[in-house]
Amino acid sequence: MPLLRPCHRLAAALVLLGATGAAFAGPAGTISSEGPVRCELDVSRRGGSVELTALAHAEKATRGEYAFHVSGRGTDIRQGGSFTIASGGTEQLGTVTLSGGGSGYDADLTLVVSGKTISCSGRVGGGF
């Protein structure tokens, strides 16, 4: 299988999850625009739950801070801290596993690199 750009991987994951009853609702705003540093919210199904993974991609070696927030359905999860990415690399920043059913969850990832803020956000629908 050929390598997919992050936005194509996400689109493929959303199609797969949509076929199984779980998907981000609304606009696919889960990958930041192209640039030297990008954020991504990856969605995968794990049994009866959905796993959200916060990722950062960098063209050059990069250091920064991140904040990952998932809320909804009585949930308020916050993760954050510093990160380092090798040139041309991807770093997994945090992971949240959500139970299926009920209302949706909002996910937000913010990176701060050299004073610049990069953000990704999306909504995971209920009924997984």
For each residue, the residues with C-beta under 8 A, 3 or more apart:
1:
2:
3:
4: 8 9 12
5: 8 9
6: 9 10 31 38 40 55 57
7: 10 11 28 31
8: 4 5 11 12
9: 4 5 6 12 13 42
10: 6 7 13 14 28 30 31 40 41 42 43
11: 7 8 14 15 28
12: 4 8 9 15 16
13: 9 10 16 17 42 43 44
14: 10 11 17 18 23 24 28 43
15: 11 12 18 19
16: 12 13 19 20 45
17: 13 14 20 21 22 23 43 44 45 50
18: 14 15 21 22 23
19: 15 16
20: 16 17 45 128
21: 17 18 127 128
22: 17 18 43 45 50 100 124 125 127 128
23: 14 17 18 43 124 125
24: 14 28 30 41 43 122 123 124 125
25: 104 123 124 125
26: 29 122 123
27:
28: 7 10 11 14 24 31 122
29: 26 120 121 122
30: 10 24 40 41 43 107 120 121 122
31: 6 7 10 28 38 39 40 41 120
32: 35 38 39 40 111 118 119 120
33: 38
34: 38
35: 32 38 118
36: 58 59 60 62
37: 56 57 58 59 62 64 85 111 113 116 118
38: 6 31 32 33 34 35 56 57 58 118
39: 31 32 54 55 56 57 66 109 110 111 118 119 120
40: 6 10 30 31 32 54 55 56 57 109 120
41: 10 24 30 31 52 53 54 55 107 109 120 121 122
42: 9 10 13 52 53 55
43: 10 13 14 17 22 23 24 30 50 51 52 53 122 124
44: 13 17 50 51 53
45: 16 17 20 22 49 50 51 128
46: 49 50 51 97
47:
48: 99 100 128
49: 45 46 97 98 99 100 128
50: 17 22 43 44 45 46 97 98 100 124 128
51: 43 44 45 46 95 96 97 98
52: 41 42 43 70 95 96 97 98 105 107 124
53: 41 42 43 44 92 94 95
54: 39 40 41 66 68 79 92 93 94 95 109
55: 6 39 40 41 42 90 91 92 93
56: 37 38 39 40 62 64 66 83 85 90 91 93 111
57: 6 37 38 39 40 85 89 90
58: 36 37 38 61 62 85 86 87 88 89 90 91
59: 36 37 87 88
60: 36 87
61: 58 84 85 86 87
62: 36 37 56 58 84 85 113
63: 82 83 84 85 113
64: 37 56 82 83 111 112 113 114
65: 80 81 82 83 111 112
66: 39 54 56 80 81 82 83 93 94 109 110 111 112
67: 78 79 80 108 109 110
68: 54 77 78 79 80 93 94 96 107 108 109
69: 76 77 78 79 106 107 108 109
70: 52 75 76 77 96 98 105 106 107 108
71: 75 76 77 105 106
72: 75 103 104 105 106
73: 102 103 104 105 126
74:
75: 70 71 72 98 105
76: 69 70 71
77: 68 69 70 71 96
78: 67 68 69
79: 54 67 68 69 93 94 96
80: 65 66 67 68 94
81: 65 66 93
82: 63 64 65 66
83: 56 63 64 65 66 91 93 111
84: 61 62 63 91
85: 37 56 57 58 61 62 63 89 90 91
86: 58 61 89
87: 58 59 60 61
88: 58 59
89: 57 58 85 86
90: 55 56 57 58 85
91: 55 56 58 83 84 85
92: 53 54 55 95
93: 54 55 56 66 68 79 81 83 109
94: 53 54 66 68 79 80
95: 51 52 53 54 92
96: 51 52 68 70 77 79 107
97: 46 49 50 51 52
98: 49 50 51 52 70 75 105 124 128
99: 48 49
100: 22 48 49 50 126 127 128
101: 126 127 128
102: 73 126 127
103: 72 73 126
104: 25 72 73 123 124 125 126
105: 52 70 71 72 73 75 98 123 124
106: 69 70 71 72 121 122 123
107: 30 41 52 68 69 70 96 121 122 123 124
108: 67 68 69 70 119 120 121
109: 39 40 41 54 66 67 68 69 93 119 120 121
110: 39 66 67 117 118 119
111: 32 37 39 56 64 65 66 83 117 118 119
112: 64 65 66 115 116 117 118
113: 37 62 63 64 116 118
114: 64
115: 112
116: 37 112 113
117: 110 111 112
118: 32 35 37 38 39 110 111 112 113
119: 32 39 108 109 110 111
120: 29 30 31 32 39 40 41 108 109
121: 29 30 41 106 107 108 109
122: 24 26 28 29 30 41 43 106 107
123: 24 25 26 104 105 106 107
124: 22 23 24 25 43 50 52 98 104 105 107
125: 22 23 24 25 104 128
126: 73 100 101 102 103 104
127: 21 22 100 101 102
128: 20 21 22 45 48 49 50 98 100 101 125
